[in-house]
Amino acid sequence: MNAIRDIVEVKSNHIVYDLPNGFSSGKVELIIMPVENNKILHSDKRRNKPRIRGSLRKYSNPSLMQLEKKAWSLAAQVKHAHS
């Protein structure tokens, strides 16, 4: 299911919305709700996203970090050595 969520301006009790290419359906469900002034607008969304940097640090293994630079080449050698 494809879904689109967007905030648009209502002008003279009309809404005009262009669907993206590839969005095809015989019928769509339209839900219209007023946006409160304190809700996040599109331009503000990036600034209010939760920060996740470092959240997986507890799963890291510092002893393996040195191998990360050559991980792909080591994996390729192991894979093709068994072929």
N, C-alpha and C positions, 0 to 999 in steps of 0.2 A: 504494500500500500504506500503510495506517495502522499505526503501531506505537506502543506505549505502553511506557515504561520507568519503573518506580517502585520504591521501597523500602517494603516493608510489614512489619509485625510478625507473627510467627508465634506463635499462642496455642494451646497444647494440641495441637500438630501440625496446626493448621488455618490456612488462609488464606482470608479473605473479601475479595473485590475487586469493586467495582461499576464496570462499564465505562461510559464516558461516552455520552451520547445520540448517536446517529448512528453509533456503532461497531457494525457488524453484519457477522457472518460466520458461516457454518455451523460452521467449526472454527477453532481458534486453536492456535498453538504456544506452549507454556508452558515457559520455561527458568528453573529455580530454582537460584540460586547463593547461598552464604552471603556476607554483607557483612562485610568485615574492619573492625576498629575504626578503622583509619587511612584508610578510604575516605571520600570526601566524601558527606555526607548532604544531603538536599534543602535544609535550612535553611542550609547552608554554601555551596551552589553559587554564589550571587550573589557572595559575597566572594572566591571563588577563580577567577573568570573572568579570562582574560587581558585586559590593558588594551590597547586599540587606538587610543585617542585620540592623534591626531597622526601616526599611521602613514602617512597619505597626504599629509602636508605636502610631500614632495618633488615632488608632482604639481601643487601649487597655483601659480597665476599671480597674484601680488599686483596686477598692473596691471588685472586684470579684477574684482577684489573690489569696486570702487566700483560696478560695473554690476549686482551681484547684487540690490540692492534694487529695481531696476526691470527685472530680467531677464524676468519674466513679461509685463509690459505691452509691452516691446519685442518679445518673441517673438510676442505676439498681433497687434501692428501689422504685423510682417513677414508673418505667415501670412495675414492678412486683406487685406493690400495686393495680394497675388498672386491672390486669389480672383476 
